[in-house]
Amino acid sequence: RKGGLKMADEEVMEPSFSGVVQAAQRLKSVMRETPLVRSEPLSQITGADVWLKLETASPIGSFKIRGAANALFKSKQFQKTKYAFAASSGNHGQGVALSAHRLGGTSCIFVPENPNLVKTAKMEKLGAKVVEQGAGFDEAREAALEACKSAEGAYIDDCGDPEAINGAGTVGYEIGRELDNLDCVFVPMGGGCLLSGTALAIKAVHPKTKVIGVQSAQAPAMHLSFQAKKAIESKATTHSEALSLRIPPPLNLAQVLRYVDNTELVEDDDLLRAGKSMLLQGHQLAEPGSCAGLAALWRSRESLKGKTVVLVVSGANLDEPTMRMVMDSTLLF
């Protein structure tokens, strides 16, 4: 199907497996494939054959560089002006900043007021100009769009750009190429870019594999929308920036409904506990939201015994207060 969405100055197609494969080739100039490792301790604890797709090992410690870089590669406006704009709570902004720099351009990232200072500092170190504006993400996004229009730059959106979804889909493409037998993949779910892209690619390689999105119960918009089969606006009070969303992006939701088997909610407290368990028992440092799959696996462990399960660990950009919250929590198991 062809879509009518316009990003920057160009007409683009909907996400596709061929688009994911092409993105994988482009990304070779920006990053190496991230590790897919079997976790012996988590396999023993849960009874499943547990593999971790470690997006924490990307150049920015997050999967977000994949969509940002692919979108920039494909943007005619960026090729023309070499100036990229984005709105971000941190990880997407880092992806845009590094990708723009490596492609010979500059970037300006708008963030909501009182941002994660660790992430904003990283964006600045990667060459971005960071602007604080608006009480929340929606206000920051509007300001970024207006500034982008005035400067005739390229706006890079991870909540509605098919090329960002194709880029994120390279996570699933890499998983599918490495594992012959795969029963279930758990993917953290915020705006749905990572989930929809990963599911698209997994289903192309392993059609029978179950792909499950996991979202915070304190920000359940995408889960409620998946259940209702239409967009549902909801609260977003989660402490996990990566999973915070009030209104599902239409394109992302359409792809989630098309490719994803199910979605689940986990409490914020369980995300913190999963983060501590991932660190102390799984030997991997990750943001609490990135450990959503582990929390969901633990809850479903009886039905997944003996099954091959992949947990997409989507990022590791913790600040000190979040790390303290993680370490002050109890273990998940």
BALOBA-1460 file (C-alpha; in Angstrom, 3 decimals):
// residues 333
<rec num="1" residu="r" x="0.000" y="0.000" z="0.000"/>
<rec num="2" residu="k" x="1.130" y="3.539" z="-0.719"/>
<rec num="3" residu="g" x="0.858" y="6.200" z="1.959"/>
<rec num="4" residu="g" x="0.252" y="9.906" z="1.599"/>
<rec num="5" residu="l" x="2.543" y="10.973" z="4.434"/>
<rec num="6" residu="k" x="5.094" y="13.676" z="3.638"/>
<rec num="7" residu="m" x="8.299" y="14.091" z="5.595"/>
<rec num="8" residu="a" x="10.570" y="17.051" z="4.792"/>
<rec num="9" residu="d" x="10.047" y="17.699" z="1.060"/>
<rec num="10" residu="e" x="9.558" y="14.203" z="-0.280"/>
<rec num="11" residu="e" x="6.789" y="11.692" z="-0.816"/>
<rec num="12" residu="v" x="7.608" y="8.422" z="0.944"/>
<rec num="13" residu="m" x="6.280" y="4.905" z="0.977"/>
<rec num="14" residu="e" x="4.986" y="2.988" z="3.941"/>
<rec num="15" residu="p" x="7.506" y="0.838" z="5.819"/>
<rec num="16" residu="s" x="8.388" y="-2.382" z="4.025"/>
<rec num="17" residu="f" x="10.742" y="-5.335" z="4.371"/>
<rec num="18" residu="s" x="12.654" y="-4.207" z="1.288"/>
<rec num="19" residu="g" x="12.991" y="-0.812" z="2.953"/>
<rec num="20" residu="v" x="14.404" y="-2.504" z="6.058"/>
<rec num="21" residu="v" x="16.936" y="-4.465" z="3.999"/>
<rec num="22" residu="q" x="18.032" y="-1.299" z="2.216"/>
<rec num="23" residu="a" x="18.312" y="0.498" z="5.565"/>
<rec num="24" residu="a" x="20.577" y="-2.270" z="6.863"/>
<rec num="25" residu="q" x="22.969" y="-1.611" z="3.987"/>
<rec num="26" residu="r" x="22.974" y="2.155" z="4.610"/>
<rec num="27" residu="l" x="23.582" y="1.808" z="8.330"/>
<rec num="28" residu="k" x="26.859" y="-0.042" z="7.784"/>
<rec num="29" residu="s" x="28.528" y="3.340" z="7.324"/>
<rec num="30" residu="v" x="27.190" y="4.591" z="10.673"/>
<rec num="31" residu="m" x="27.276" y="1.628" z="13.048"/>
<rec num="32" residu="r" x="28.076" y="-2.055" z="13.445"/>
<rec num="33" residu="e" x="25.390" y="-4.630" z="14.099"/>
<rec num="34" residu="t" x="24.619" y="-4.856" z="17.810"/>
<rec num="35" residu="p" x="25.240" y="-8.114" z="19.707"/>
<rec num="36" residu="l" x="22.621" y="-10.832" z="20.067"/>
<rec num="37" residu="v" x="23.773" y="-12.900" z="23.040"/>
<rec num="38" residu="r" x="22.321" y="-15.858" z="24.902"/>
<rec num="39" residu="s" x="21.858" y="-15.130" z="28.615"/>
<rec num="40" residu="e" x="22.710" y="-18.223" z="30.617"/>
<rec num="41" residu="p" x="21.557" y="-16.811" z="33.983"/>
<rec num="42" residu="l" x="18.238" y="-15.499" z="32.652"/>
<rec num="43" residu="s" x="17.659" y="-18.772" z="30.801"/>
<rec num="44" residu="q" x="18.207" y="-20.748" z="34.007"/>
<rec num="45" residu="i" x="15.987" y="-18.438" z="36.051"/>
<rec num="46" residu="t" x="13.034" y="-18.289" z="33.625"/>
<rec num="47" residu="g" x="13.239" y="-21.749" z="32.059"/>
<rec num="48" residu="a" x="13.233" y="-20.258" z="28.540"/>
<rec num="49" residu="d" x="16.123" y="-20.051" z="26.076"/>
<rec num="50" residu="v" x="16.685" y="-16.314" z="26.538"/>
<rec num="51" residu="w" x="18.576" y="-14.131" z="24.087"/>
<rec num="52" residu="l" x="19.280" y="-10.412" z="24.495"/>
<rec num="53" residu="k" x="19.427" y="-8.029" z="21.529"/>
<rec num="54" residu="l" x="21.690" y="-5.387" z="23.031"/>
<rec num="55" residu="e" x="20.878" y="-2.006" z="21.520"/>
<rec num="56" residu="t" x="22.757" y="-0.710" z="24.547"/>
<rec num="57" residu="a" x="25.904" y="-1.416" z="22.488"/>
<rec num="58" residu="s" x="25.009" y="1.029" z="19.702"/>
<rec num="59" residu="p" x="27.137" y="4.202" z="19.283"/>
<rec num="60" residu="i" x="24.632" y="6.174" z="21.400"/>
<rec num="61" residu="g" x="23.547" y="3.353" z="23.723"/>
<rec num="62" residu="s" x="20.100" y="3.191" z="22.089"/>
<rec num="63" residu="f" x="18.353" y="1.788" z="19.012"/>
<rec num="64" residu="k" x="17.283" y="5.320" z="18.070"/>
<rec num="65" residu="i" x="20.335" y="5.925" z="15.900"/>
<rec num="66" residu="r" x="18.976" y="3.414" z="13.376"/>
<rec num="67" residu="g" x="15.831" y="5.312" z="12.464"/>
<rec num="68" residu="a" x="17.480" y="8.724" z="12.689"/>
<rec num="69" residu="a" x="20.362" y="7.779" z="10.405"/>
<rec num="70" residu="n" x="18.157" y="6.054" z="7.834"/>
<rec num="71" residu="a" x="15.750" y="9.003" z="7.714"/>
<rec num="72" residu="l" x="18.641" y="11.436" z="7.218"/>
<rec num="73" residu="f" x="20.136" y="9.294" z="4.468"/>
<rec num="74" residu="k" x="16.786" y="9.420" z="2.653"/>
<rec num="75" residu="s" x="15.955" y="13.075" z="3.244"/>
<rec num="76" residu="k" x="16.435" y="15.219" z="0.137"/>
<rec num="77" residu="q" x="16.044" y="18.315" z="2.284"/>
<rec num="78" residu="f" x="18.925" y="17.270" z="4.544"/>
<rec num="79" residu="q" x="21.094" y="16.544" z="1.527"/>
<rec num="80" residu="k" x="20.270" y="20.058" z="0.316"/>
<rec num="81" residu="t" x="20.761" y="22.073" z="3.530"/>
<rec num="82" residu="k" x="22.689" y="19.690" z="5.830"/>
<rec num="83" residu="y" x="20.559" y="20.968" z="8.724"/>
<rec num="84" residu="a" x="18.439" y="18.577" z="10.785"/>
<rec num="85" residu="f" x="15.791" y="19.333" z="13.412"/>
<rec num="86" residu="a" x="14.096" y="17.009" z="15.874"/>
<rec num="87" residu="a" x="12.119" y="16.927" z="19.117"/>
<rec num="88" residu="s" x="13.286" y="14.379" z="21.649"/>
<rec num="89" residu="s" x="13.515" y="13.468" z="25.311"/>
<rec num="90" residu="g" x="17.058" y="12.317" z="24.606"/>
<rec num="91" residu="n" x="17.767" y="9.105" z="22.712"/>
<rec num="92" residu="h" x="16.268" y="10.117" z="19.358"/>
<rec num="93" residu="g" x="18.012" y="13.465" z="19.676"/>
<rec num="94" residu="q" x="21.340" y="11.732" z="20.175"/>
<rec num="95" residu="g" x="20.681" y="9.613" z="17.105"/>
<rec num="96" residu="v" x="19.914" y="12.669" z="14.978"/>
<rec num="97" residu="a" x="22.904" y="14.574" z="16.371"/>
<rec num="98" residu="l" x="25.450" y="11.827" z="15.691"/>
<rec num="99" residu="s" x="24.001" y="10.874" z="12.311"/>
<rec num="100" residu="a" x="23.884" y="14.480" z="11.118"/>
<rec num="101" residu="h" x="27.476" y="14.993" z="12.230"/>
<rec num="102" residu="r" x="28.718" y="11.843" z="10.486"/>
<rec num="103" residu="l" x="26.881" y="12.833" z="7.305"/>
<rec num="104" residu="g" x="28.537" y="16.258" z="7.285"/>
<rec num="105" residu="g" x="25.677" y="18.320" z="8.715"/>
<rec num="106" residu="t" x="24.478" y="19.995" z="11.893"/>
<rec num="107" residu="s" x="21.424" y="19.524" z="14.106"/>
<rec num="108" residu="c" x="19.106" y="21.362" z="16.480"/>
<rec num="109" residu="i" x="17.170" y="19.322" z="19.031"/>
<rec num="110" residu="f" x="14.179" y="20.689" z="20.951"/>
<rec num="111" residu="v" x="13.538" y="19.121" z="24.362"/>
<rec num="112" residu="p" x="10.789" y="19.735" z="26.945"/>
<rec num="113" residu="e" x="11.636" y="21.927" z="29.924"/>
<rec num="114" residu="n" x="13.468" y="20.202" z="32.823"/>
<rec num="115" residu="p" x="14.974" y="17.518" z="30.568"/>
<rec num="116" residu="n" x="17.234" y="14.581" z="31.384"/>
<rec num="117" residu="l" x="20.524" y="16.455" z="31.769"/>
<rec num="118" residu="v" x="22.622" y="13.390" z="31.020"/>
<rec num="119" residu="k" x="20.938" y="12.989" z="27.641"/>
<rec num="120" residu="t" x="21.018" y="16.688" z="26.759"/>
<rec num="121" residu="a" x="24.730" y="16.835" z="27.587"/>
<rec num="122" residu="k" x="25.336" y="13.881" z="25.292"/>
<rec num="123" residu="m" x="23.408" y="15.564" z="22.472"/>
<rec num="124" residu="e" x="25.544" y="18.679" z="22.840"/>
<rec num="125" residu="k" x="28.762" y="16.633" z="22.856"/>
<rec num="126" residu="l" x="27.621" y="15.049" z="19.599"/>
<rec num="127" residu="g" x="27.396" y="18.513" z="18.036"/>
<rec num="128" residu="a" x="23.711" y="19.382" z="18.452"/>
<rec num="129" residu="k" x="22.283" y="22.696" z="19.547"/>
<rec num="130" residu="v" x="19.765" y="21.878" z="22.306"/>
<rec num="131" residu="v" x="16.749" y="24.130" z="22.901"/>
<rec num="132" residu="e" x="14.426" y="23.715" z="25.913"/>
<rec num="133" residu="q" x="10.861" y="24.678" z="25.085"/>
<rec num="134" residu="g" x="7.418" y="23.600" z="26.270"/>
<rec num="135" residu="a" x="6.099" y="21.741" z="29.281"/>
<rec num="136" residu="g" x="5.925" y="18.432" z="27.382"/>
<rec num="137" residu="f" x="6.968" y="16.667" z="24.216"/>
<rec num="138" residu="d" x="4.042" y="17.930" z="22.111"/>
<rec num="139" residu="e" x="4.993" y="21.558" z="22.766"/>
<rec num="140" residu="a" x="8.665" y="20.863" z="22.057"/>
<rec num="141" residu="r" x="7.706" y="19.187" z="18.790"/>
<rec num="142" residu="e" x="5.618" y="22.155" z="17.642"/>
<rec num="143" residu="a" x="8.493" y="24.504" z="18.385"/>
<rec num="144" residu="a" x="10.927" y="22.267" z="16.506"/>
<rec num="145" residu="l" x="8.641" y="22.111" z="13.466"/>
<rec num="146" residu="e" x="8.311" y="25.887" z="13.379"/>
<rec num="147" residu="a" x="12.068" y="26.417" z="13.672"/>
<rec num="148" residu="c" x="12.698" y="23.785" z="11.009"/>
<rec num="149" residu="k" x="10.309" y="25.511" z="8.608"/>
<rec num="150" residu="s" x="11.963" y="28.882" z="9.148"/>
<rec num="151" residu="a" x="15.447" y="27.446" z="8.571"/>
<rec num="152" residu="e" x="14.329" y="25.230" z="5.667"/>
<rec num="153" residu="g" x="15.889" y="22.242" z="7.410"/>
<rec num="154" residu="a" x="14.900" y="18.573" z="7.508"/>
<rec num="155" residu="y" x="12.624" y="17.507" z="10.360"/>
<rec num="156" residu="i" x="13.469" y="13.981" z="11.507"/>
<rec num="157" residu="d" x="10.503" y="12.355" z="13.234"/>
<rec num="158" residu="d" x="10.666" y="8.933" z="14.875"/>
<rec num="159" residu="c" x="6.896" y="8.982" z="15.466"/>
<rec num="160" residu="g" x="5.652" y="9.041" z="11.906"/>
<rec num="161" residu="d" x="8.427" y="8.661" z="9.348"/>
<rec num="162" residu="p" x="8.363" y="5.365" z="7.403"/>
<rec num="163" residu="e" x="12.128" y="5.565" z="6.960"/>
<rec num="164" residu="a" x="12.596" y="5.784" z="10.730"/>
<rec num="165" residu="i" x="10.501" y="2.631" z="11.074"/>
<rec num="166" residu="n" x="12.545" y="0.933" z="8.348"/>
<rec num="167" residu="g" x="15.696" y="1.891" z="10.224"/>
<rec num="168" residu="a" x="14.360" y="0.558" z="13.521"/>
<rec num="169" residu="g" x="13.302" y="-2.572" z="11.661"/>
<rec num="170" residu="t" x="16.940" y="-3.489" z="11.166"/>
<rec num="171" residu="v" x="16.841" y="-4.688" z="14.794"/>
<rec num="172" residu="g" x="14.376" y="-7.402" z="13.794"/>
<rec num="173" residu="y" x="16.249" y="-8.085" z="10.567"/>
<rec num="174" residu="e" x="19.470" y="-8.790" z="12.470"/>
<rec num="175" residu="i" x="17.655" y="-11.023" z="14.962"/>
<rec num="176" residu="g" x="15.914" y="-12.984" z="12.207"/>
<rec num="177" residu="r" x="19.159" y="-13.586" z="10.320"/>
<rec num="178" residu="e" x="20.977" y="-14.905" z="13.386"/>
<rec num="179" residu="l" x="18.383" y="-17.265" z="14.858"/>
<rec num="180" residu="d" x="16.853" y="-20.136" z="12.874"/>
<rec num="181" residu="n" x="14.313" y="-21.080" z="15.524"/>
<rec num="182" residu="l" x="12.516" y="-18.256" z="17.279"/>
<rec num="183" residu="d" x="9.303" y="-18.523" z="19.264"/>
<rec num="184" residu="c" x="8.767" y="-15.099" z="20.809"/>
<rec num="185" residu="v" x="10.210" y="-11.578" z="20.756"/>
<rec num="186" residu="f" x="9.431" y="-9.020" z="23.467"/>
<rec num="187" residu="v" x="9.905" y="-5.380" z="22.452"/>
<rec num="188" residu="p" x="9.583" y="-2.247" z="24.636"/>
<rec num="189" residu="m" x="6.722" y="-0.101" z="23.362"/>
<rec num="190" residu="g" x="6.458" y="3.673" z="23.575"/>
<rec num="191" residu="g" x="5.587" y="5.412" z="20.320"/>
<rec num="192" residu="g" x="5.800" y="2.080" z="18.515"/>
<rec num="193" residu="c" x="8.611" y="2.829" z="16.058"/>
<rec num="194" residu="l" x="10.912" y="0.077" z="17.361"/>
<rec num="195" residu="l" x="8.040" y="-2.359" z="17.848"/>
<rec num="196" residu="s" x="6.451" y="-1.881" z="14.430"/>
<rec num="197" residu="g" x="9.758" y="-2.033" z="12.564"/>
<rec num="198" residu="t" x="11.008" y="-5.054" z="14.485"/>
<rec num="199" residu="a" x="7.724" y="-6.886" z="14.006"/>
<rec num="200" residu="l" x="7.659" y="-6.135" z="10.279"/>
<rec num="201" residu="a" x="11.129" y="-7.623" z="9.798"/>
<rec num="202" residu="i" x="10.631" y="-10.604" z="12.121"/>
<rec num="203" residu="k" x="7.394" y="-11.597" z="10.397"/>
<rec num="204" residu="a" x="9.103" y="-11.470" z="6.993"/>
<rec num="205" residu="v" x="11.784" y="-13.934" z="8.123"/>
<rec num="206" residu="h" x="9.888" y="-15.986" z="10.752"/>
<rec num="207" residu="p" x="6.142" y="-15.606" z="10.074"/>
<rec num="208" residu="k" x="5.098" y="-17.818" z="12.989"/>
<rec num="209" residu="t" x="7.159" y="-16.004" z="15.625"/>
<rec num="210" residu="k" x="5.085" y="-14.126" z="18.191"/>
<rec num="211" residu="v" x="6.003" y="-10.442" z="18.581"/>
<rec num="212" residu="i" x="4.769" y="-8.788" z="21.772"/>
<rec num="213" residu="g" x="4.980" y="-5.111" z="22.676"/>
<rec num="214" residu="v" x="5.394" y="-4.188" z="26.336"/>
<rec num="215" residu="q" x="4.378" y="-0.788" z="27.702"/>
<rec num="216" residu="s" x="4.220" y="0.875" z="31.101"/>
<rec num="217" residu="a" x="0.835" y="0.710" z="32.813"/>
<rec num="218" residu="q" x="1.478" y="4.353" z="33.703"/>
<rec num="219" residu="a" x="1.489" y="5.279" z="29.987"/>
<rec num="220" residu="p" x="-0.858" y="2.762" z="28.297"/>
<rec num="221" residu="a" x="-1.956" y="4.666" z="25.166"/>
<rec num="222" residu="m" x="-0.511" y="2.292" z="22.560"/>
<rec num="223" residu="h" x="-1.696" y="-0.797" z="24.464"/>
<rec num="224" residu="l" x="-5.237" y="0.584" z="24.777"/>
<rec num="225" residu="s" x="-5.166" y="1.532" z="21.102"/>
<rec num="226" residu="f" x="-4.017" y="-1.947" z="20.111"/>
<rec num="227" residu="q" x="-6.861" y="-3.496" z="22.094"/>
<rec num="228" residu="a" x="-9.447" y="-1.074" z="20.664"/>
<rec num="229" residu="k" x="-8.004" y="-1.203" z="17.106"/>
<rec num="230" residu="k" x="-8.092" y="2.595" z="17.011"/>
<rec num="231" residu="a" x="-6.167" y="5.487" z="18.522"/>
<rec num="232" residu="i" x="-6.865" y="6.052" z="22.223"/>
<rec num="233" residu="e" x="-5.362" y="9.019" z="24.052"/>
<rec num="234" residu="s" x="-4.335" y="8.268" z="27.617"/>
<rec num="235" residu="k" x="-2.328" y="9.520" z="30.587"/>
<rec num="236" residu="a" x="1.472" y="9.334" z="30.630"/>
<rec num="237" residu="t" x="2.821" y="9.475" z="34.170"/>
<rec num="238" residu="t" x="5.560" y="6.862" z="33.829"/>
<rec num="239" residu="h" x="9.091" y="7.627" z="35.011"/>
<rec num="240" residu="s" x="10.367" y="5.819" z="31.906"/>
<rec num="241" residu="e" x="10.987" y="8.475" z="29.232"/>
<rec num="242" residu="a" x="11.339" y="5.793" z="26.546"/>
<rec num="243" residu="l" x="7.807" y="4.491" z="27.155"/>
<rec num="244" residu="s" x="6.044" y="7.808" z="27.756"/>
<rec num="245" residu="l" x="3.324" y="8.538" z="25.191"/>
<rec num="246" residu="r" x="-0.138" y="10.122" z="25.306"/>
<rec num="247" residu="i" x="-1.304" y="9.884" z="21.688"/>
<rec num="248" residu="p" x="-0.288" y="7.012" z="19.376"/>
<rec num="249" residu="p" x="1.247" y="8.193" z="16.069"/>
<rec num="250" residu="p" x="-1.139" y="7.054" z="13.282"/>
<rec num="251" residu="l" x="1.453" y="5.384" z="11.052"/>
<rec num="252" residu="n" x="3.130" y="3.576" z="13.940"/>
<rec num="253" residu="l" x="-0.213" y="2.355" z="15.259"/>
<rec num="254" residu="a" x="-1.246" y="1.087" z="11.826"/>
<rec num="255" residu="q" x="1.953" y="-0.943" z="11.558"/>
<rec num="256" residu="v" x="1.602" y="-2.290" z="15.112"/>
<rec num="257" residu="l" x="-1.940" y="-3.435" z="14.327"/>
<rec num="258" residu="r" x="-0.708" y="-5.060" z="11.142"/>
<rec num="259" residu="y" x="2.305" y="-6.992" z="12.427"/>
<rec num="260" residu="v" x="2.206" y="-7.333" z="16.220"/>
<rec num="261" residu="d" x="0.588" y="-10.351" z="17.903"/>
<rec num="262" residu="n" x="-0.158" y="-8.845" z="21.299"/>
<rec num="263" residu="t" x="0.704" y="-6.050" z="23.720"/>
<rec num="264" residu="e" x="1.089" y="-6.132" z="27.501"/>
<rec num="265" residu="l" x="1.339" y="-3.663" z="30.369"/>
<rec num="266" residu="v" x="3.772" y="-3.787" z="33.281"/>
<rec num="267" residu="e" x="3.841" y="-1.519" z="36.296"/>
<rec num="268" residu="d" x="6.582" y="1.080" z="36.685"/>
<rec num="269" residu="d" x="7.726" y="-0.646" z="39.870"/>
<rec num="270" residu="d" x="8.263" y="-3.837" z="37.890"/>
<rec num="271" residu="l" x="10.276" y="-1.942" z="35.288"/>
<rec num="272" residu="l" x="12.609" y="-0.774" z="38.053"/>
<rec num="273" residu="r" x="12.826" y="-4.300" z="39.451"/>
<rec num="274" residu="a" x="13.515" y="-5.665" z="35.977"/>
<rec num="275" residu="g" x="16.265" y="-3.079" z="35.538"/>
<rec num="276" residu="k" x="17.926" y="-4.248" z="38.749"/>
<rec num="277" residu="s" x="17.561" y="-7.908" z="37.785"/>
<rec num="278" residu="m" x="18.940" y="-7.227" z="34.300"/>
<rec num="279" residu="l" x="21.990" y="-5.619" z="35.909"/>
<rec num="280" residu="l" x="22.693" y="-7.956" z="38.814"/>
<rec num="281" residu="q" x="21.464" y="-11.252" z="37.354"/>
<rec num="282" residu="g" x="21.546" y="-10.650" z="33.599"/>
<rec num="283" residu="h" x="24.859" y="-8.735" z="33.765"/>
<rec num="284" residu="q" x="23.601" y="-5.922" z="31.494"/>
<rec num="285" residu="l" x="23.060" y="-2.247" z="32.276"/>
<rec num="286" residu="a" x="19.844" y="-0.874" z="30.752"/>
<rec num="287" residu="e" x="17.180" y="1.764" z="31.295"/>
<rec num="288" residu="p" x="14.141" y="0.444" z="33.222"/>
<rec num="289" residu="g" x="11.889" y="0.904" z="30.183"/>
<rec num="290" residu="s" x="14.336" y="-1.109" z="28.092"/>
<rec num="291" residu="c" x="13.825" y="-4.028" z="30.480"/>
<rec num="292" residu="a" x="10.066" y="-4.182" z="29.884"/>
<rec num="293" residu="g" x="10.480" y="-7.444" z="27.996"/>
<rec num="294" residu="l" x="12.151" y="-9.088" z="30.974"/>
<rec num="295" residu="a" x="9.270" y="-8.085" z="33.249"/>
<rec num="296" residu="a" x="6.782" y="-9.522" z="30.741"/>
<rec num="297" residu="l" x="8.792" y="-12.722" z="30.281"/>
<rec num="298" residu="w" x="8.932" y="-13.291" z="34.035"/>
<rec num="299" residu="r" x="5.157" y="-12.989" z="34.244"/>
<rec num="300" residu="s" x="4.666" y="-15.448" z="31.358"/>
<rec num="301" residu="r" x="7.528" y="-17.792" z="32.214"/>
<rec num="302" residu="e" x="5.361" y="-20.895" z="32.727"/>
<rec num="303" residu="s" x="3.958" y="-20.757" z="29.197"/>
<rec num="304" residu="l" x="7.387" y="-19.998" z="27.698"/>
<rec num="305" residu="k" x="9.425" y="-22.768" z="29.307"/>
<rec num="306" residu="g" x="11.707" y="-24.359" z="26.727"/>
<rec num="307" residu="k" x="10.872" y="-21.693" z="24.141"/>
<rec num="308" residu="t" x="13.431" y="-19.511" z="22.355"/>
<rec num="309" residu="v" x="12.766" y="-15.938" z="23.456"/>
<rec num="310" residu="v" x="14.483" y="-12.699" z="22.447"/>
<rec num="311" residu="l" x="14.320" y="-9.612" z="24.644"/>
<rec num="312" residu="v" x="15.093" y="-6.392" z="22.792"/>
<rec num="313" residu="v" x="17.052" y="-4.275" z="25.286"/>
<rec num="314" residu="s" x="16.529" y="-0.909" z="23.681"/>
<rec num="315" residu="g" x="18.770" y="1.546" z="25.555"/>
<rec num="316" residu="a" x="21.143" y="2.264" z="28.427"/>
<rec num="317" residu="n" x="21.035" y="6.034" z="28.916"/>
<rec num="318" residu="l" x="20.357" y="6.256" z="32.651"/>
<rec num="319" residu="d" x="20.930" y="9.342" z="34.740"/>
<rec num="320" residu="e" x="22.009" y="9.134" z="38.385"/>
<rec num="321" residu="p" x="18.512" y="9.590" z="39.925"/>
<rec num="322" residu="t" x="17.119" y="6.779" z="37.771"/>
<rec num="323" residu="m" x="20.025" y="4.522" z="38.676"/>
<rec num="324" residu="r" x="19.333" y="5.184" z="42.348"/>
<rec num="325" residu="m" x="15.670" y="4.269" z="41.850"/>
<rec num="326" residu="v" x="16.726" y="1.039" z="40.162"/>
<rec num="327" residu="m" x="19.163" y="0.067" z="42.895"/>
<rec num="328" residu="d" x="16.715" y="0.972" z="45.681"/>
<rec num="329" residu="s" x="14.101" y="-1.385" z="44.224"/>
<rec num="330" residu="t" x="13.804" y="-5.107" z="44.936"/>
<rec num="331" residu="l" x="14.858" y="-7.771" z="42.453"/>
<rec num="332" residu="l" x="12.263" y="-9.073" z="40.012"/>
<rec num="333" residu="f" x="13.141" y="-12.660" z="40.894"/>
